[in-house]
Amino acid sequence: MTQVQINSMVEALTTQAEKQGLTSAQLTYKPPTLGSETSGTTLTLCNDISCSLSHAFGLDGSIPIIPIALFVIATLFILIYSIMREMGHPHTKTY
């Protein structure tokens, strides 16, 4: 889009918003603050290790069982693999 097209679109949207009685304060994005209620959810502080792990894996920290479950599954996988190596399982032999 050219600058002229963008400017005309902004003008049209501004005119329509003014007709509906909207102000610029109502249209400006304001990020939610901690503890404020937005759309039925409340943001909480993240202070424990499971919450930090959730953020490290890209999760929002609302369900701390997910990183714990990932840790348990990874630990079980390492344990099973080491037992298979000890028993001489044919899929784990190195050549």
Backbone hydrogen bonds, N-H to C=O, Kabsch-Sander energy under -0.5 kcal/mol:
donor,donor_aa,acceptor,acceptor_aa,energy
6,I,2,T,-2.2
7,N,3,Q,-2.6
8,S,4,V,-2.3
9,M,5,Q,-2.1
10,V,6,I,-2.5
11,E,7,N,-2.3
12,A,8,S,-2.3
13,L,9,M,-2.5
14,T,10,V,-2.6
15,T,11,E,-2.5
16,Q,12,A,-2.2
17,A,13,L,-2.5
18,E,14,T,-2.3
19,K,15,T,-1.9
20,Q,16,Q,-1.4
21,G,18,E,-0.8
22,L,17,A,-2.5
27,L,23,T,-1.1
28,T,24,S,-1.3
35,G,43,L,-0.7
36,S,33,T,-1.8
38,T,36,S,-0.6
38,T,41,T,-2.1
41,T,38,T,-2.0
43,L,36,S,-0.8
47,N,45,L,-0.7
52,S,48,D,-1.8
53,L,49,I,-2.4
54,S,50,S,-2.0
55,H,51,C,-2.0
56,A,52,S,-1.9
57,F,53,L,-1.8
58,G,55,H,-1.2
59,L,54,S,-3.2
66,I,63,I,-1.3
68,I,64,P,-1.1
69,A,65,I,-2.9
70,L,66,I,-2.3
71,F,67,P,-2.1
72,V,68,I,-2.4
73,I,69,A,-2.5
74,A,70,L,-2.3
75,T,71,F,-2.4
76,L,72,V,-2.5
77,F,73,I,-2.3
78,I,74,A,-2.3
79,L,75,T,-2.4
80,I,76,L,-2.8
81,Y,77,F,-2.5
82,S,78,I,-2.3
83,I,79,L,-2.1
84,M,80,I,-2.3
85,R,81,Y,-2.0
86,E,82,S,-2.0
87,M,83,I,-2.0
88,G,84,M,-0.6
88,G,85,R,-0.7
89,H,84,M,-2.5
92,T,89,H,-1.8
93,K,90,P,-0.5
